[in-house]
Amino acid sequence: MNNELSNKVVVVTGSSRGIGRELIIKLALEGASVVINYKDNYEKALKLFRYVNNFNKKCLLVQADVSKEDEVKRLYKETIEKFNSVDVLINNAGICSDNYIQFMSLEQWDEVINTNLRSVFLCSRIFSKAMIKRRHGKIINVSSIKGLLGSEGQCNYSASKAGVVGLTKSLAKELGAFNISVNAICPGFIVTDLNRESSNKARIAQEMSVLNVNNSLNDLLNFVVYMSSEKLKGVSGQVFSLDSRIL
């Protein structure tokens, strides 16, 4: 285990699977105290918790639907009770529910917007309280290249991720006075539960890439460690595209 983040408390929303799971493992390996958040899949979350505990005991598991204010408040309360602070909030929770606009139901729209955007607002508002009090902290929002370019058949997802970009820039201006940085990242193409069944998405991503090497997951993990550390102090309000697709 490394010690790059040994004095950091990091919360990762939606972290029982996919990118969130990989972030938890990487951050824990770097010595951070980590908070695993999940909505429904207790078995996967518990499996991750037990795995992390093999090499880092500074781990907390909390069930919470981060699109609901009362549950975010409970996630915050349990985090503070366990670790007494929070240094880094990574707003990672996200879902897809694709359809063309003429066929997209209001439920599909609301579910994606609430999970992908409302949760970022709620978590940032509530967790920044501890950061404001300490006048120190970092918020990292997981957006998407689709929030910058749009995506056919994904108007709800693209709108939610574009909203994350706008929210990031606004929060950076609001919270900068308290020494809190807020940045967004747009990962490269990574196979997760959101896109595992779509070979078309992988094909399009590869066609747009200017490099033949796909190191997107490792690039993301290493960059988040860097952003979470004290090595990056003077950057806020930025959107980092960790991709080799030309925007």
Helices and strands as residue ranges (DSSP letters): E 9-12, H 18-29, E 33-38, H 42-53, E 59-63, H 69-83, E 88-91, H 106-113, I 114-118, H 119-134, E 137-142, H 146-149, H 155-175, G 176-178, E 180-187, H 199-208, H 216-228, E 239-242
